[in-house]
Amino acid sequence: MRVCSSAMDTEFTLITGASSGLGLEMSRLLAAEGRNLMILARREERLAEIAEELSASGAGEVRSFAVDLSDTKALEAFLASIARDELKIGTLINNAGFGLRGSFAELGCEDQLRCIDLNIRALTRLTHAVLPGMRVRGRGAILNVASTAAFQAGPGMAVYYASKAYVLSFTEALAQELRGQGIHVTCLCPGPTDTEFAQVAGMADSPLFRSGAMDATLVSRQGLRALQRGQVIHLPGMRNKTLAFLLRFTPRSWVRSLVARLQ
């Protein structure tokens, strides 16, 4: 079963956070398949360059939108524009997100609330906006990018870890609610990956990333394959799978202490 639209029809694959990292790599992989793409990120000039690259590499129609998804008004304006133009979303990839390293009490509150707005609120709003059309058509796909952080608390990055736990729980529930309706819902839970995330979060020097990061293209390819197969949760890489499994049998107090040291 093909869960993403082809360039032959009017359906688009909407990818958030498409200017770098996993969002960019997924965009490239889908462009090579001739998909119609709708790419979102904050950096307008960078998006324009990427749109040209994707078109040249074989994508169908490519539309780019410079949107700060953590800004509620900007998000609603974007949704209003695609509704006005009657653009159909066949696949939604909720990839945009960020984290901040540091003590909850010492980090700025506004920055942490922006993390919640992007990682949770925008993801939820976009999902709710595209689902009616998918249900009417009886097909669709939603890929939510969480993290291995979703499986435990994260001292030193409390809000980020909690936001990814939401994404995992939300995705699992949604997948169950939509069973039998032709809509695939997958949660991709990568561990340390070679993207801009570590630099933005201030984690490049942390033991977690110094121990090694997976290739972003490989992680992206595995995530898209898991979505096509209808897999609800996918952890790329044997190390990530093993750690997530072992967490089930480890006292939570031990896990909290270990994560604090790794940060």
N, C-alpha and C positions, 0 to 999 in steps of 0.2 A: 504493500500500500504506500502510495506517495502522499505524504502529509503536507507538503509545501506546494504552492502554486507554480505553474510553469509560466514561461514568458508568453505563452500562446493565449492566455486569458487575461482578465483585468484584475486579478488578485495580486496583492503585494505581500512581501515578507517585510515586516517592520522590525528594525533592529535598533535598540537604544544603546548608547555608549559606543557608537560605531566608528569613532575617530581614532581609536587605539585598542591595543590589547585583544581580548577575545572577541569583542564586537567587530573590530576590523578584520580579524582573521575569518570569522564566520561570514562576513560580507564577501570576502574574496572567494571563499569556498562556494558560496551560493551563486555568486556572479559567474563562476566557471561553469555552473549548471544551467545558465541562461535565465535565472530567476528575475522577476520584477522586484526591485528593492526600494524600500523607503528607509533611509538612514537618518538617525537622529544623534546629535551631540551638541555641545555648547559652542565649539570652535568653528565658526562659519567658514573661514578661509580654508582650514584643514578639510572640512567636509566637502567643499567644492573640489579640491584636489582629488579626494578619494572618489567622489562621484565620477570624475573623468576617468580615473584609473579603472573603476568597475565597469563602466560603459565600454572601455577599450578592451577589457578582458572577456567580453562576451555576455554581460548581463543584459536583460531585457530593458525595460524602462527603469531608470534610476531617478528617484526624487530625494533631495536632501533638505533637512529642516534643522536650522540652528535653534535649539530649544534648551533652556535650563529646566529640566524636569523637576528640580527641587522647588521651583517657583510655581505655586498653584495656579496663578493667573496665566502664566505662559503655557502650562500644560493644558488648561482648559481652552485656551485660544487655539492651540494646535489641534485638539480634538474637534473643535468647532470647524476648523478649516477642512479637515479630511471628511467630516460629515457633509459639509457644504458641497464639496467636490465629488461626493458619493464614491470615495475610494474604498475598495474592499480589502480588508486585511485577512489573508488566508493563513498566515503564520505570524505569530508575535514572539520576538526574542527579547525578553526583559533582561538585558545585560548591564545597564548602567548602574553604577554603585561606587561607593568609596568608603574608606574607614580612616579613623584617626587613632594614632598610638599615644597613650598617655593615661593618667589617672582621670577618672570621670569627674572628680571634684576640681581638678586643675585645668582640664580642657575647657575651652569656651562653650557655653551652653548653646549659643546660636549655631555654632558649627556642628554640634552633635544633633541638634534638632534638624538641621539641613540633611544630615546623614539619614535620619529617620524618614524625612520627607522624600528623599530620593530612593533609598533602598526598600522602603515599605509602601509609603503612600502612592508614589508615582506608579510603582509596579502594580499595585492593587487597582488603581484607577484605570490604567491602560487595559488591564485584563478585563475589567468589568465593561469597558467601552467596546471591546472587540467581540466579546462572547455572543451578544445577540445575533450578529450577522453570521457567525460560525454555526450557531444552532439552527438558524433558518436554512442555511445551505447544507447542513448535515455533515460538515467536515471542517477541519481546522487543526492547528497545532500551536501549542504554547510552550516555550522553553524559558524557564526561570533560572537565572544563574545565582546560586547561593554560594556555598563554600563548605569545606570541612569544618569551618568555624561553627556551622549550624548544629553540630553534634555535642557541643559542650559550652559552658560559660567561658568568658574570655577576660579575666583580669588584665587590665592594661589596654583593653580595647572593648570595654563592656558594651557600649551601644552597638558597635559593628557586629559583634558575635550575636547579640540578641536579635538584631535585624535579620541576620541570615537564618537564625532559628525560626523566625516568623516565615521567611520565604519557603523553607523546607516544609513546615507544618501546613502552610496555606496550599502549597502545590499538591501535597499528598491528599488533602481533603478535596481539593478541586478535581483532581484526577478521579477520585472515587465518585463524586457527584456526577461527573460527565461520562461515566462508563456506559458504553453502548450507544453513544450519540455521535460517534465518528470523529471525536476531537481528542487528539493526543496531548497529554500534559506531562512534562518532564522537568525534574529539578536536577540541574548539573551542579555538582559539589566538588569543585577543584580544590586542591591544596595549593601550596606555593607555586606560582606560575610566572614565567618570564614576561611580565607586562609592566606598565607604569605604576601599578598598584602599590608596590613596595615603596617607591620613591614618594608618592603622594601621601601615603600613610606614615612615612617616617620610619619604615621598617627594614630598609635595605641592609642595615647592620645587625639585624636581629638573628639569633641562632636559627630561627625558623626558616629564614631565607638563605642563610649561609650554608645550610645543610643541603641545598639543591632545589632548583625550581624546574618544573616541567615546561616543555616547549608549548607556546600558545597555540600554534597551528594544530599540534597533536590533540591538545585538550579540546579545541574547537571542533575538530573532525569527530572525535568521540562523542561530544555532546549532540551534534547534529544526527549522528548515527543512532544514538539512544532515543532521540525524539522520533525518528522515522520508525524505529522498532516498537514504539509505544512503551518504553521503559520508564517507570515513574521516577526512580532515583538512579543517578549514575555518578559514581566516584571514579574519576580517571586515575589510572596508575595503581599498581599493586600496593605500594606503600600507603597510599591514602585509604584503600579498601581495608588493609590490615589494621591500620590505626583506628578506623571507625568501628571495626568489629571488636577490637580489644577494649574500646571504651565501654562497651556494654557490660563488661565484667570487672571494671575498675572502679573503686570507690570514688564518688564525685569529689570528695575533699582532696584526694590525690591528684585528680585531673586538674582541678583549679590551681593547685600549687605548681604542677608541671607547666601549664599554659602560662602562668605568670612568669616563670623562669624563661620560657621560650620567647616571650615578647621582648 
